[in-house]
């Protein structure tokens, strides 16, 4: 794949994650070789670190640090010999940003997970945001912010093979064990989950097997993976994150919600885009149909992660989850 093709394929994901589109186009437009992706994005991130160091106020410094975290994270999405360094830098920059902007935020870590708990003490509900195959807790700022605005406490996490844990852990299909440890560490008796991309599978699997999951939202999540039909870049990512070809194939074979979907007792909202067509990936409609309390929101123009149609689903999903966690009545689909 050429630089231009890769950059175009990731444009809506980048803008959905909060990267300035003009800066993104400048940075990617200067690349002659895709192998330079990581270095170029890390340079952009360090430019924002420099702005933070020169900022006149703590607020401005914190805002620059948040942006730096996003750029460091996106440095991990393309070829990058320093991927582990970039992930660690993203984690550090986000921590520094929260120290300045939200000093009440808490770092919480345990076996196989790490993340930031944000929001008011004594919040009426707690949501956990679960990333996907090559995403991490620094990517989905707008999702976290939408949930925070609705009064929830929000834990944005990295799990096995994700974000800052990529270098030391590998992906696992039985993600409910991780979510169970997260709920224990959060000290709550029920949580809502939001899973994006492969995180959608993780959330659905956890909702079926962890009884403290009270509601769940999946965004562009797979219902099933077919290894032989997956595009080579996706297979390569699975091999990297599973630490080997046989392990990657085995993991992909476990991503199948056919038997688990009917066991999901909590309310579930499944959000898909009509333009999200990846060979070897079955989208979420069967999950919504088989889950006893499933609802389906299909956006015909939406791409993978729905970065190109944010107004059509983000507020709706945040309202739905807030209602599911705080209302005694099962939530309906907002209009």
N, C-alpha and C positions, 0 to 999 in steps of 0.2 A: 504494500500500500504506500502511495506517495505521501509526502508531508501534507500537501494540500488536501488530499482525500481524508487523511487521519484527522487533520484540524477541523475540516468541515463536519466530519462524523461526530466530533466531540463538542461542537459549538453550542448546541442547546444545553448540553450537560454542563458546560462551563458557565454559561450565563445563568442557568438555573441554580448553580452553586454560588452565584454572586460575583464571579469574575467580571470585570468591566469588559464589554464586548470589543470596544475600540482597542484597549490594551491587549486583549487576547489576539485580535487580528494583527496587531503590530508585531507581537512576539512571534506568532506562528508564521507570519508573512516573511520574516527575516530568516527562517530556517531553510537551509539548502539540503539538509539530510535529516531524516527522522531520528537518526541516532543522536542528534543534538538536542532532542526534545527536553530531556531531563535537565541538562545544563542551562538551557535557555530559561526554563520556568523557575529554576532555582535562582538565577540571576534576577529575574523579575521579583521573586519573593524577597531577596535581600535588598532590593531597592525599596521595598515597603518597610523592611526593618530599619533602613537608614532614615526614612521619613519619620518613623516612630521615634528614633533617637533625637531627631531635630524638632520634634513637635513642641509647641508652646504649652500645651495642656495635657493632662493625663487622659482626657477623653479622646483627643486627637491621636495620642500615642496608642491608646487601646484600639481605636478603629483601624489604624495602619497595621497593627499587629494581627488583628483578625483577618485582614486582607492577605497579609503575608502567609498566614496559616493556610489559606485556601490555595495560594500559588504553590507553596511547598507540597501540599497534597496533590495538586494536579501534576506536579513534576514526577509523581510516581506512576502516572497512568500510561506514559509512553516509555520508550527505551531510556533507561537511566542506570548507569553503573553504580550510582550512589542512592539507589531507591530507599535503602534502609535509613540513610542519613536524612533524606528528604522527609520521610515519614516522622522521624524523631524531631526534626526541625519544625514540622507542622504542629506536632504535639506541644513542643515548647512554646512556640509563638502563641498558640491558643491559650495555653496556661498563663502566659504573661498578660495577654489581653484581658482575660477574666479577672486577674488580680487587680487590674486598673478599673475595669468597667463594672464588674460584678463581684466584689470582694466576698460576697456570701456564697459564691459557687464552691462546691466541694469536689475534690478529686477522690474518686472511689475506684479501687483496684482489687482484684482477687484472682484466683486461678483461672486463666483464660479470658479475662476481660479487664478493660481499663476505660475510664471515661470521666465525664464531668456532670455532676448533678447541679442543675440550676433551677431558679424559681423560688417562690415564697416558702418560708417555713410554715408548716401547717397547711399546705395546699390541699384542696379537697380531692385531688387525684394526682397520680404519678404516671407519666408516659415514658417509655423507653424507645429510643430511635435506633434501629438496627440497620447497619449498612450492608452492602452487597459484596460481590467477589473482589473487586478492586477499589472499592470505596472505603470511606472511613468516617470517623466522627467529625472531621473538619469539613466535610463536604456539604451537609444538609442543613446549613444555617437557617434557611428560610422555613423549613419544616419545624425546626426547633423553635424559632421565633414565633411562628404562628401558634404553636401550642402554649408557649409562655404567655402570649397575649391573652389567652383564654383562662389564665389563672392556674395552670397546671405546673407542677414540678416536672422537670424533663431531664432524663439521663441519656445523653448522647454517648454511645459506646463504640469501642472496638472489641471484637471477639476474636476467636482463633483464626489466624491467617489474615487478619484485617488490620489496616492502619499501622499504628505503632507496634503491634504484635506480629506483623508479617514476618519479621526476621527470626522470630523465636518460636512460632507456633504454626500449625497447619490447619486447614479448614476441616470441619467435622459436620456431618449431616445430622447428628443427634444434638442439635443446638439447644434443645430444652434443658439439658444439663447446665449449660452456660446461663440461660435465662433464670433457672432456679437459683443459681449462686448469686446472680445479680439481684433478684428479689430479696434474698436473704440479706445481702449487704445493704440494700436500700432501707431495710427495716419496715417494710410495708406488707400488708396482707393481700394486696391486689394491685395489678398494674394494667395499663393499656400498652399495646405494642404497635409501632409503626415500622414496617420493613420495606426497604427499597431495593429493587432488582433482586438479586439472590437473597437479600434480606427478607423479601416477601415469603420465600420458601421457609427460611429460618423462623419467621414469625408464625406461619401457619403450622409448622411442625411443633413449635412450642405451645401454641394454643390448643393443639390436640392432646398434648402430653403433660402440660404444667397447669394444674387446676387454679393457680393464682392469677392466670391471665384472664382478665375480665372483659376485654374487648381488643380487637385487632384490626389493623388496616394494612393491606398490602398494596404496593405501588410498583407496577411493572414486574411483578414477581412470577417466577416460573411455576407451572403446575407439574411439569415433568421435563427432564432432559434426556435426549437421545444422543449418546456420545458420537456415534458414527456420522450423524448428520450435522453436528456442530461445526461452525466455521473454524478454520485453523487458529485464528487469534484467540477465540474463546477456549479451545482445547489447550492452547499453550498457557493461557492464564490458569486454567484448572491444574495443569501439570505443575506450574510454578507454586501455586498456593497449596497444593496437596503434597508437594515435595516428591514428585515422580510420576511417570506415565501410568503405571499400573494403579497407583493410588488415586490419580486424577480420574481414570476411567471408573474405578470403584466408587468414588465419591459421586460422580455424575449418575451412576446407576441407582444410587440411593435417593436422589432427588426425584421423588415420585409421591404425590399426595393422594393417589387414588384410594388407598385404604384409610388414610388418616383424615381426609376431609370430612367424612360422615361423623367422625368422633369429636369434632370441634363444637363444644357446647356454647361458647360465648358468641356474642354478636361479632360479625366480621364484614368489613367493607373491602371489596376487591376493586382496584382501580387499574384500568388498562388503556393503552393507546392503540388506535387502529393502525397506525404506521409502525408499530413496534413489531416487526416481523424478523425474527432471527431463526435461521434454519436449525432444527433440532431442539427448539424451545417451544413448549406448549404454554400459551399464556393463561391467564387466571380464570377465564369463564367457567371451566369445569369445577374449580374450587368454590366459586360463588354458588354454583348450582348444587353441589353436593354437601356443602356445609349447611347444617340445619337452620342456622340463622344468618346465612350469607346474603349479601346484597352486592350488586354489580353496577359499577359506574364505568361505562365504556365511552371513550372520547375518540371519535373517528380520526381526528387530525393529530392525535398525540403520538409522539415518538417515544423511544425508550427513556424512562425516568420523567417523561412528560414535561421536560424543560421548556418546550415550545408552546405549551398551553397552560401555564401555571394558573391563570385566573379561573380556569374551568374546573379545577379540582382541589387546589390547596386549601382554600377557605372552607370548602364543603367538607373535606376530609377532617380538618381540624375541628369544625363544629360538630361533626358526627362523633368523633372520638370523645370530645368533651361531654356531649350529651350521653354517650354510652356509659361513661364512667361516673357521671354525677346524677343521672336521672334514674328513678326506680323503674321507668318504663323503657322497653327496648326502643332504641332510636330508629326513627324513620329517615329516609333520604331527604336532606334539605333540598329545597328548590331555589 
